[in-house]
Amino acid sequence: MAFFKFSNISSLTGLAALILIAGWFFLGPEGEIKKTAVEMGPIAKSMVNATGSPSSIMPSGYPLQPRQQGLFAGWSGSGDRVAPGLVSFPQFGGQRRQRADYDPTYRNGVPNWKISKGFQYDEFRFVRVKYQSYGRTRWGQKWAIDAPDSDLNFSFRLQQLTSLKVNPDPIYLELTDDRIFDYPFMYMIEPGDIALSQEEANAMRHYLNNGGFIMVDDFWGQWEWQDFEDAMKMVFPNKSYVELELDHPVFHCVYDLKKKPQCPAIGNFERTGETSDRPWDPTAREVHYRGYYDDKDRLCMIACFNTDLGDGWEREGESEFYFKRFSEKEAYPMGINIVVYAMTH
């Protein structure tokens, strides 16, 4: 396990022990989910049917509730788990919501739970990178795309589906903020036209070389990759990415994935029926997972290229088909695998 040099994590040994029993199912060849020897939590045990295998990541028979209610029916509020068959969806119907400023009171119906007393600095917290370079869309700044709903949903699913203890409140931090060294995992999105300042690049290099891990997501096509790679040359001038093949442990550490997950944005999928957001671009059709290694040859960054896992988290409540096809089988399994790998290597 990597030795994290973060100031406020007081019990990494205990945290690692929790993570090592994280997750409880492996996906089979056709998406069938199979029980493993990994310790199962209460909800997992309740989901196993008479044949010894569960039917879904989610409890079977969940109702597709009116999304404007924004409720997870059956959530106990204690942070323990939900009851099978009572889960509805957190999203508002058909509208993309984004709040670029962190607001701890905003949850959009995603359940809340209490942090264990005395472990405020030991629970996993989802941190989104707030970079400063230009990049806007009709939904706002690129660094904030899918936020906060994707971050809230993913934090909830990580708490629900694994034995990892998770802080319910994700936060946004700039690379130059010293608080990033309190958190061993960060998420960065839409870096297709990112232009890091030298100060940001230096801070990222220091973070990555001292045990940090960054997951990069949602950029498509060769020109966007080239912009990102140019930025990474400022971070690691003498390094290049390594293509992560399907036999890499990150694809198998919790969910045993049989292919590299590709998740399209829900709107693009509804328009084209394709798993690529840009099916007309031959450089955007094939999904890639590319890694960068630190000075100690530790995988410290995964770039999820030609896929949009964050949309699978954010938009899980807008379509039962999209949820079952992409959120459940692509976005959440890969996201959970990356977090668990990052926290145990």
PLY file of the C-alpha trace (Angstrom):
ply
format ascii 1.0
element vertex 345
property float x
property float y
property float z
element edge 344
property int vertex1
property int vertex2
end_header
0.00 0.00 0.00
1.24 3.48 -0.76
2.29 5.60 2.20
0.07 8.67 2.13
1.60 11.85 3.48
-1.62 13.66 4.31
-1.85 15.78 7.42
-5.32 14.99 8.73
-5.71 11.25 8.15
-5.02 9.86 11.58
-5.89 6.19 11.18
-4.91 5.02 7.72
-4.46 1.47 8.91
-8.06 1.31 10.04
-9.24 3.02 6.87
-7.35 0.54 4.71
-8.90 -2.35 6.59
-12.35 -0.99 5.81
-11.50 -0.57 2.16
-10.02 -4.04 1.82
-13.44 -5.52 2.55
-15.12 -3.03 0.22
-17.57 -4.23 -2.38
-19.22 -7.56 -2.46
-19.96 -8.74 -5.99
-18.13 -9.44 -9.24
-19.83 -8.98 -12.58
-19.99 -12.07 -14.75
-19.48 -12.33 -18.52
-22.93 -11.06 -19.53
-23.41 -8.65 -16.67
-24.54 -11.37 -14.28
-23.41 -10.40 -10.82
-21.76 -13.14 -8.82
-21.07 -13.37 -5.10
-17.40 -13.41 -4.10
-15.51 -14.30 -0.97
-15.31 -10.60 -0.07
-17.28 -9.81 3.07
-20.81 -8.70 2.26
-22.67 -5.93 4.02
-26.28 -6.23 5.26
-27.88 -5.07 2.02
-25.79 -7.49 -0.01
-26.82 -10.41 2.15
-30.47 -9.43 1.87
-30.20 -9.31 -1.92
-28.83 -12.82 -2.40
-31.62 -15.01 -3.72
-32.24 -18.69 -3.22
-29.75 -19.61 -5.95
-26.95 -17.81 -4.13
-26.56 -14.91 -6.54
-28.14 -11.48 -6.54
-30.10 -10.16 -9.47
-28.79 -6.63 -9.49
-26.47 -4.11 -7.89
-29.68 -2.41 -6.83
-32.43 -4.23 -4.94
-34.78 -5.93 -7.36
-38.21 -4.50 -7.99
-37.38 -0.89 -7.21
-40.03 1.58 -8.42
-39.22 4.37 -10.85
-40.62 7.20 -8.76
-41.58 10.65 -10.06
-38.19 12.31 -10.15
-39.40 15.70 -8.96
-39.94 14.11 -5.54
-36.18 13.71 -5.21
-36.49 10.96 -2.63
-34.83 7.67 -1.82
-37.82 5.89 -0.34
-36.91 3.52 2.45
-33.70 5.28 3.52
-33.42 4.94 7.25
-31.37 8.10 7.77
-28.91 6.21 9.93
-26.33 5.65 7.21
-26.61 1.90 7.57
-28.33 0.67 4.40
-31.61 0.80 2.54
-34.27 -1.86 2.42
-34.54 -3.94 -0.78
-37.15 -2.86 -3.30
-37.65 0.63 -1.91
-35.10 2.69 -3.77
-36.23 5.55 -5.97
-34.16 8.16 -7.74
-32.58 11.46 -6.68
-32.86 13.47 -9.89
-35.29 16.10 -11.09
-36.97 15.03 -14.30
-35.36 16.13 -17.54
-33.41 19.09 -16.17
-29.67 19.27 -15.77
-28.86 21.01 -12.51
-25.44 22.40 -11.67
-24.15 24.35 -8.71
-20.53 25.38 -9.07
-20.27 26.67 -5.50
-20.17 24.09 -2.74
-23.37 24.20 -0.72
-23.54 21.59 2.06
-27.31 22.06 2.38
-28.00 21.02 -1.23
-28.65 17.29 -1.65
-31.39 17.10 -4.31
-33.03 14.25 -2.45
-29.86 12.17 -1.98
-29.93 10.69 1.54
-27.71 12.04 4.26
-25.98 10.08 7.00
-23.91 10.80 10.05
-20.14 10.64 10.21
-18.92 8.37 12.98
-17.85 10.34 16.02
-14.09 10.61 16.27
-13.54 9.61 12.63
-14.21 12.93 10.89
-10.81 12.79 9.18
-10.76 9.06 8.50
-13.82 8.64 6.30
-13.40 8.75 2.54
-14.45 12.07 1.03
-15.09 12.72 -2.64
-13.01 15.72 -3.78
-13.52 17.36 -7.17
-10.65 19.35 -8.72
-11.56 22.96 -9.38
-9.12 24.02 -12.08
-8.77 27.61 -13.25
-8.28 27.42 -17.01
-10.86 28.42 -19.58
-13.63 26.05 -20.40
-17.36 26.72 -20.33
-20.43 25.00 -21.66
-24.09 25.95 -21.62
-24.23 24.20 -18.23
-21.38 26.22 -16.71
-17.67 25.80 -16.10
-16.23 22.55 -17.36
-14.63 21.55 -14.07
-18.11 21.60 -12.50
-19.97 19.54 -15.13
-22.33 16.98 -13.53
-21.78 18.57 -10.10
-22.98 18.25 -7.49
-25.43 15.45 -8.32
-22.83 13.02 -9.68
-20.62 13.54 -6.61
-23.54 13.16 -4.19
-24.86 10.06 -5.95
-21.45 8.41 -6.16
-20.72 9.11 -2.50
-24.05 7.55 -1.58
-23.53 4.46 -3.75
-19.99 4.02 -2.39
-21.38 4.14 1.15
-24.29 1.86 0.23
-22.54 -0.77 -1.86
-19.21 -1.19 -0.09
-17.87 -1.46 3.43
-16.00 1.80 2.96
-17.15 4.56 5.31
-17.87 7.67 3.27
-18.41 11.33 4.09
-21.80 12.33 2.61
-20.58 15.80 1.58
-18.29 16.05 -1.48
-16.19 19.18 -1.82
-14.42 21.18 -4.55
-10.78 22.17 -4.12
-8.31 24.05 -6.30
-5.01 22.33 -6.98
-3.20 25.14 -5.21
-5.25 24.67 -2.04
-3.13 23.03 0.67
-6.20 21.08 1.80
-5.78 18.67 -1.12
-3.09 16.97 0.97
-5.78 15.98 3.46
-7.43 13.78 0.83
-5.77 10.88 -1.03
-8.28 10.82 -3.91
-9.54 13.53 -6.26
-11.74 13.58 -9.36
-11.23 15.84 -12.38
-13.65 16.15 -15.28
-13.78 17.60 -18.81
-10.06 18.39 -19.24
-10.33 18.50 -23.03
-9.15 22.10 -23.29
-7.46 22.45 -19.92
-4.43 24.74 -19.63
-2.75 24.41 -16.26
-0.80 27.28 -14.80
2.72 26.43 -13.70
1.59 26.78 -10.09
-1.24 24.29 -10.66
1.08 21.86 -12.45
3.62 22.03 -9.63
0.93 21.45 -7.03
-0.46 18.46 -8.95
2.99 16.91 -9.29
3.64 17.36 -5.56
0.26 15.83 -4.71
0.72 12.83 -7.00
4.31 12.17 -5.96
3.32 12.19 -2.29
0.69 9.48 -2.42
-2.29 11.24 -4.00
-4.45 9.79 -6.76
-6.51 11.58 -9.42
-9.27 10.10 -11.56
-9.83 12.04 -14.81
-13.10 11.59 -16.67
-15.27 12.70 -19.62
-13.24 13.84 -22.60
-13.50 12.58 -26.14
-11.47 12.49 -29.34
-7.81 12.96 -30.14
-7.73 16.75 -29.99
-9.08 16.74 -26.43
-6.62 14.03 -25.47
-3.77 16.07 -26.93
-4.69 19.14 -24.87
-4.79 17.03 -21.72
-1.49 15.32 -22.55
0.14 18.70 -23.13
-0.99 19.75 -19.65
0.39 16.55 -18.18
3.78 17.28 -19.74
3.90 20.26 -17.38
3.19 17.94 -14.45
5.49 15.07 -15.47
7.88 16.44 -18.14
9.72 13.13 -18.52
6.78 10.75 -18.34
4.09 9.53 -20.67
0.88 7.64 -20.15
0.58 3.85 -20.16
-2.43 2.16 -21.73
-4.11 0.05 -19.04
-5.14 -3.25 -20.56
-8.06 -5.32 -19.36
-5.83 -7.60 -17.29
-4.83 -4.68 -15.03
-6.05 -5.16 -11.42
-8.08 -1.93 -11.52
-10.64 -3.71 -13.70
-10.98 -6.60 -11.25
-10.31 -5.43 -7.69
-14.01 -5.27 -6.70
-16.08 -5.87 -9.82
-14.60 -8.38 -12.24
-15.16 -6.45 -15.45
-15.05 -8.38 -18.72
-14.65 -5.30 -20.90
-13.53 -1.73 -20.46
-16.64 0.27 -19.48
-17.85 2.98 -21.83
-20.65 5.22 -20.62
-22.18 7.86 -22.91
-23.95 11.01 -21.78
-27.64 10.20 -21.52
-28.72 12.83 -24.06
-26.24 11.67 -26.67
-27.25 8.06 -26.20
-30.93 8.93 -26.59
-30.16 10.80 -29.83
-27.78 8.31 -31.45
-28.10 4.98 -29.65
-24.29 4.83 -29.59
-22.03 4.33 -26.57
-19.67 7.04 -27.87
-20.63 10.68 -27.43
-19.09 11.38 -30.83
-19.71 8.36 -33.05
-18.84 10.42 -36.15
-15.26 10.87 -34.83
-13.18 7.70 -35.32
-10.82 8.82 -32.51
-13.73 9.01 -30.03
-15.28 5.58 -30.56
-12.95 3.29 -28.60
-12.77 3.66 -24.83
-9.34 3.91 -23.21
-8.08 3.87 -19.64
-4.64 5.42 -19.48
-2.41 5.59 -16.44
0.33 7.87 -15.21
2.89 6.59 -12.71
4.69 8.62 -10.05
8.43 8.68 -9.35
8.10 5.46 -7.32
6.35 3.65 -10.16
2.96 3.78 -8.40
-0.13 4.28 -10.53
-1.23 7.74 -9.42
-3.68 8.82 -12.12
-6.24 7.12 -14.33
-7.55 9.02 -17.35
-10.93 7.62 -18.40
-10.90 8.65 -22.06
-13.82 8.36 -24.50
-16.25 7.67 -21.68
-18.39 9.71 -19.29
-18.68 7.77 -16.04
-19.80 10.92 -14.22
-22.94 11.16 -16.32
-23.75 7.59 -15.34
-23.60 8.71 -11.71
-25.40 12.02 -12.18
-28.21 10.93 -14.48
-29.03 7.56 -12.93
-32.56 8.68 -12.05
-33.71 9.92 -15.42
-34.24 6.63 -17.24
-34.67 3.11 -15.94
-33.04 1.76 -19.11
-30.04 4.11 -18.80
-29.68 3.20 -15.15
-29.71 -0.55 -15.77
-27.56 -0.42 -18.91
-24.94 2.19 -18.00
-25.11 3.40 -14.39
-25.38 -0.08 -12.92
-23.10 -2.02 -15.26
-20.53 0.53 -16.40
-20.29 3.75 -14.38
-20.62 2.61 -10.79
-18.58 -0.62 -11.04
-15.67 1.19 -12.71
-15.83 4.16 -10.35
-15.89 1.91 -7.30
-13.01 -0.16 -8.67
-10.90 2.96 -9.20
-11.53 4.30 -5.69
-10.78 0.98 -4.01
-7.65 0.44 -6.12
-6.44 3.98 -5.37
-6.92 3.55 -1.64
-5.22 0.17 -1.41
-2.16 0.57 -3.66
0 1
1 2
2 3
3 4
4 5
5 6
6 7
7 8
8 9
9 10
10 11
11 12
12 13
13 14
14 15
15 16
16 17
17 18
18 19
19 20
20 21
21 22
22 23
23 24
24 25
25 26
26 27
27 28
28 29
29 30
30 31
31 32
32 33
33 34
34 35
35 36
36 37
37 38
38 39
39 40
40 41
41 42
42 43
43 44
44 45
45 46
46 47
47 48
48 49
49 50
50 51
51 52
52 53
53 54
54 55
55 56
56 57
57 58
58 59
59 60
60 61
61 62
62 63
63 64
64 65
65 66
66 67
67 68
68 69
69 70
70 71
71 72
72 73
73 74
74 75
75 76
76 77
77 78
78 79
79 80
80 81
81 82
82 83
83 84
84 85
85 86
86 87
87 88
88 89
89 90
90 91
91 92
92 93
93 94
94 95
95 96
96 97
97 98
98 99
99 100
100 101
101 102
102 103
103 104
104 105
105 106
106 107
107 108
108 109
109 110
110 111
111 112
112 113
113 114
114 115
115 116
116 117
117 118
118 119
119 120
120 121
121 122
122 123
123 124
124 125
125 126
126 127
127 128
128 129
129 130
130 131
131 132
132 133
133 134
134 135
135 136
136 137
137 138
138 139
139 140
140 141
141 142
142 143
143 144
144 145
145 146
146 147
147 148
148 149
149 150
150 151
151 152
152 153
153 154
154 155
155 156
156 157
157 158
158 159
159 160
160 161
161 162
162 163
163 164
164 165
165 166
166 167
167 168
168 169
169 170
170 171
171 172
172 173
173 174
174 175
175 176
176 177
177 178
178 179
179 180
180 181
181 182
182 183
183 184
184 185
185 186
186 187
187 188
188 189
189 190
190 191
191 192
192 193
193 194
194 195
195 196
196 197
197 198
198 199
199 200
200 201
201 202
202 203
203 204
204 205
205 206
206 207
207 208
208 209
209 210
210 211
211 212
212 213
213 214
214 215
215 216
216 217
217 218
218 219
219 220
220 221
221 222
222 223
223 224
224 225
225 226
226 227
227 228
228 229
229 230
230 231
231 232
232 233
233 234
234 235
235 236
236 237
237 238
238 239
239 240
240 241
241 242
242 243
243 244
244 245
245 246
246 247
247 248
248 249
249 250
250 251
251 252
252 253
253 254
254 255
255 256
256 257
257 258
258 259
259 260
260 261
261 262
262 263
263 264
264 265
265 266
266 267
267 268
268 269
269 270
270 271
271 272
272 273
273 274
274 275
275 276
276 277
277 278
278 279
279 280
280 281
281 282
282 283
283 284
284 285
285 286
286 287
287 288
288 289
289 290
290 291
291 292
292 293
293 294
294 295
295 296
296 297
297 298
298 299
299 300
300 301
301 302
302 303
303 304
304 305
305 306
306 307
307 308
308 309
309 310
310 311
311 312
312 313
313 314
314 315
315 316
316 317
317 318
318 319
319 320
320 321
321 322
322 323
323 324
324 325
325 326
326 327
327 328
328 329
329 330
330 331
331 332
332 333
333 334
334 335
335 336
336 337
337 338
338 339
339 340
340 341
341 342
342 343
343 344
